[in-house]
Amino acid sequence: MRYNFLFLAACCGFLGVGFGAFGAHGLKSILSSEMLVVYKTGVMYQMWHALGLGLIAVLLKLSTQPKLLIWAGWSMFSGIILFSGSLYLMAISGMKWLGMITPLGGLAFLAAWLLVGIYAYQFQND
């Protein structure tokens, strides 16, 4: 299994739908409106970046020079875990200090998109 980012994208998308449904139906009456917004933000970023991870998987299959895409894929996946994961845990547990982890996930997202951009720029004339 060589860098199966499509599998990871599918798992993240599947879990994002599940977490979204859980938040809408199971947590709506439990969480404060503020923490529900935090939770929904985690779901939204997870879903968008699951799609981004899927894009990276497709590009990786087409690429003859995959190094930047591999780094981008792992960075995107790490961002999902750190960003969305910290928001889910913070919303459910109420431990606001977990919010200190969230920006690390945001940086991982930024790095992933930057790497995809650099990859695209390098091969724009191919």
C-alpha positions in Angstrom: 0.0 0.0 0.0 2.0 2.9 -1.3 0.8 6.3 0.0 -2.9 5.4 -0.3 -4.2 8.9 0.1 -7.4 8.1 -1.7 -8.2 5.5 1.0 -7.4 8.1 3.7 -9.6 10.6 1.9 -12.5 8.2 1.8 -12.1 7.4 5.5 -11.9 11.1 6.4 -15.0 11.8 4.3 -16.9 8.9 5.7 -16.0 10.0 9.3 -16.8 13.6 8.5 -20.3 12.7 7.4 -20.7 10.6 10.5 -19.4 13.3 12.8 -21.6 15.8 11.1 -24.7 13.7 11.7 -23.7 13.0 15.2 -23.3 16.7 15.9 -26.6 17.6 14.3 -28.6 14.9 16.0 -26.7 13.7 19.0 -25.0 16.8 20.3 -27.5 19.5 19.4 -29.2 19.3 22.8 -26.0 18.6 24.8 -23.5 21.2 23.6 -23.8 25.0 24.0 -24.4 26.9 20.8 -20.8 28.2 21.0 -19.4 24.7 21.2 -21.7 23.4 18.5 -20.3 26.0 16.2 -16.7 24.8 17.1 -17.7 21.2 16.4 -19.3 22.1 13.1 -16.2 24.0 12.1 -14.2 20.8 12.7 -16.6 18.9 10.4 -16.5 21.5 7.7 -12.7 21.6 7.6 -12.5 17.8 7.7 -14.8 17.5 4.7 -13.1 20.1 2.6 -9.7 18.7 3.3 -10.8 15.1 2.7 -11.6 16.3 -0.8 -8.2 18.0 -1.0 -6.6 14.7 0.1 -8.5 13.0 -2.7 -7.2 15.5 -5.2 -3.7 14.9 -4.0 -4.3 11.1 -4.5 -5.4 11.6 -8.1 -2.5 14.0 -8.8 -0.1 11.4 -7.3 -1.3 8.7 -9.6 -0.6 11.0 -12.6 2.7 12.3 -11.4 6.2 11.2 -12.4 7.7 13.3 -9.6 5.6 12.7 -6.6 7.8 14.0 -3.7 5.9 17.3 -3.1 2.6 15.6 -3.4 3.6 12.9 -0.9 4.6 15.6 1.6 1.3 17.5 0.8 -0.8 14.4 1.4 0.8 13.7 4.8 0.5 17.3 5.8 -3.2 17.4 4.7 -3.9 14.3 6.7 -2.1 15.6 9.7 -4.0 18.8 9.5 -7.3 16.9 9.6 -6.2 15.0 12.7 -4.8 18.1 14.5 -7.3 20.8 13.4 -10.6 18.9 13.3 -9.6 16.4 16.0 -8.8 19.2 18.5 -12.0 21.0 17.7 -14.1 17.8 18.2 -12.4 17.0 21.5 -12.6 20.6 22.7 -16.3 20.8 21.9 -17.2 17.5 23.5 -14.9 17.7 26.6 -15.1 21.4 27.3 -11.3 21.5 27.7 -10.6 24.8 26.0 -6.8 24.3 26.2 -7.2 21.9 23.3 -7.7 25.0 21.2 -3.9 25.5 21.4 -3.5 22.4 19.1 -5.9 23.7 16.5 -3.4 26.2 14.9 -0.9 23.4 14.3 -3.5 21.7 12.2 -4.1 25.0 10.4 -0.4 25.3 9.7 -0.4 21.7 8.3 -3.3 22.6 6.0 -1.5 25.7 4.8 1.7 23.7 4.2 -0.2 21.1 2.2 -1.9 23.7 -0.1 1.4 25.5 -0.5 3.1 22.2 -1.6 0.3 21.5 -4.0 0.7 25.0 -5.4 4.5 24.7 -5.7 3.9 21.3 -7.5 1.5 22.9 -9.9 3.8 25.8 -10.6 6.7 23.6 -11.3 4.8 21.6 -13.9 2.6 24.3 -15.4 4.4 24.0 -18.8 4.3 20.2 -19.1 
